[in-house]
Amino acid sequence: MSFCFNFDVPVQSTSPDDVDGNELQHGKKDNTAKYMEDDAKPAEPVKEAKEHLPLSDPQLLLRDAVAETVTIGTLPLLHFLNETVFEKTVLEREDEEEILSRTVEQKSDLISGVYEGGLKVWECTYDLLELLEKDGETFGGKAVLDLGCGAGLLGILALHRGARQIHFQDYNSTVIEQLTVPNVILNCQEEEDEVDSEDDKEGRGTGKVQGEDCCKKNGKQEVKDGSPPPKKRAADLSQHHSLAKCRFFSGDWSTFLALVKKEDPQPKYDIIFTSETIYNTAYYSALHETLHRLLAPDGLVYLATKSHYFGVGGGLHLFEMFVEQRGVFSLDHLWDGEEGLQRHVVVLRFRTAKK
Ligand SMILES: C[S@@+](CC[C@H](N)C(=O)[O-])C[C@H]1O[C@@H](n2cnc3c(N)ncnc32)[C@H](O)[C@@H]1O
């Protein structure tokens, strides 16, 4: 069984008919903001933001992990935990939010205000990775936010490519703890292994235990890590310089913004990635405010999205109108896919920014 790819939203009042793109396309623009802010409020209380601090034994998270690897052109290999394992091990996992059991029970990718879909890698993430591969964004020395990160592949790419600081945010703490953090560790571990094997080749072995039981499967590399790895390596990983560049947050965007705004200095990001996060018009205001307050003056927001999210009602056209109405950002299309359900990658920058 796998999570079904739908947008069934049982606890939320928004239906596709409530927010109808056609109606908006036919000249009812002025009502857009009202639709978005008043009529589409999520039923669940706002989830408080919190920071997830580094673990004393990060390797524990990778016990029994089954990982997949995505290979896109010249990009570094990106590793992530296989989502089906969550369903199969649902009863053994600690999950204070109870999202694992609820998603399996309701057979849904999304339960608005409860679980926002972060336990799987959504296809627009791959579109954005492909675009970054082709267009070659530079990350060196930059501060990056992966907003609504889920598996965190976009942030992990920035980490591999030399970003100075990478912050990962997801609505659900379970996603951050059981998927994002393990994925980052998995990728840091690979870097560590590469350094180790270089050391070994040159006869400068560090004495650390080498990689896991790796096997090729259907063109994708699968990494199995069945036995508890040695303590020494776990301790080394927690000190790992790449991991030290990362911070992890869960919670609703509005409370996330309030949390980081208290910091001195307040973070400003050169690049904000956000993939498949504009499906619900009820969240546009909080999302826009977060981008507005946290983007550096010359920074870029890369947004990957579908044209329309059936069953929830949001999509690129509505979001573009929302952005236009706010008058803060300009929005340019970088890639428009024509096949099937249309997908897009767009970039937002402050209207005042240099192009
Ligand atoms: C469909 S998932 C996409 C996950 C990932 N970006 C990807 O492309 O695979 C949507 C993500 O948006 C985030 N999200 C949605 N609504 C949110 C809200 N109101 N506050 C905070 N995060 C939200 C969640 O973290 C969730 O993981």
The ligand as an SDF file (V2000), in Angstrom:
LIG
                    3D

 27 29  0  0  0  0  0  0  0  0999 V2000
    2.9470   18.8020   -0.3750 C   0  0  0  0  0  0  0  0  0  0  0  0
    4.1680   19.0030    0.8460 S   0  0  0  0  0  0  0  0  0  0  0  0
    5.6140   19.3020   -0.1480 C   0  0  0  0  0  0  0  0  0  0  0  0
    6.8740   18.8290    0.5200 C   0  0  0  0  0  0  0  0  0  0  0  0
    8.1580   19.0970   -0.2470 C   0  0  0  0  0  0  0  0  0  0  0  0
    8.3890   20.5120   -0.4020 N   0  0  0  0  0  0  0  0  0  0  0  0
    8.1720   18.4050   -1.5800 C   0  0  0  0  0  0  0  0  0  0  0  0
    8.0510   19.0770   -2.6120 O   0  0  0  0  0  0  0  0  0  0  0  0
    8.3470   17.1850   -1.6050 O   0  0  0  0  0  0  0  0  0  0  0  0
    3.7690   20.6210    1.4180 C   0  0  0  0  0  0  0  0  0  0  0  0
    4.6860   21.1410    2.4990 C   0  0  0  0  0  0  0  0  0  0  0  0
    4.2960   22.4780    2.7780 O   0  0  0  0  0  0  0  0  0  0  0  0
    4.3980   22.7410    4.1560 C   0  0  0  0  0  0  0  0  0  0  0  0
    3.2260   23.5180    4.5960 N   0  0  0  0  0  0  0  0  0  0  0  0
    2.0240   23.5570    4.0350 C   0  0  0  0  0  0  0  0  0  0  0  0
    1.2180   24.4000    4.6930 N   0  0  0  0  0  0  0  0  0  0  0  0
    1.9420   24.8970    5.7130 C   0  0  0  0  0  0  0  0  0  0  0  0
    1.6640   25.8500    6.7440 C   0  0  0  0  0  0  0  0  0  0  0  0
    0.4840   26.4360    6.8590 N   0  0  0  0  0  0  0  0  0  0  0  0
    2.6400   26.1340    7.6130 N   0  0  0  0  0  0  0  0  0  0  0  0
    3.8410   25.5460    7.4860 C   0  0  0  0  0  0  0  0  0  0  0  0
    4.1730   24.6520    6.5390 N   0  0  0  0  0  0  0  0  0  0  0  0
    3.2170   24.3420    5.6490 C   0  0  0  0  0  0  0  0  0  0  0  0
    4.4980   21.4310    4.8670 C   0  0  0  0  0  0  0  0  0  0  0  0
    5.6510   21.4580    5.5810 O   0  0  0  0  0  0  0  0  0  0  0  0
    4.5450   20.3770    3.7920 C   0  0  0  0  0  0  0  0  0  0  0  0
    5.6200   19.5150    3.9530 O   0  0  0  0  0  0  0  0  0  0  0  0
  1  2  1  0
  2  3  1  0
  2 10  1  0
  3  4  1  0
  4  5  1  0
  5  6  1  0
  5  7  1  0
  7  8  2  0
  7  9  1  0
 10 11  1  0
 11 12  1  0
 11 26  1  0
 12 13  1  0
 13 14  1  0
 13 24  1  0
 14 15  1  0
 14 23  1  0
 15 16  2  0
 16 17  1  0
 17 18  1  0
 17 23  2  0
 18 19  1  0
 18 20  2  0
 20 21  1  0
 21 22  2  0
 22 23  1  0
 24 25  1  0
 24 26  1  0
 26 27  1  0
M  CHG  2   2   1   9  -1
M  END
$$$$
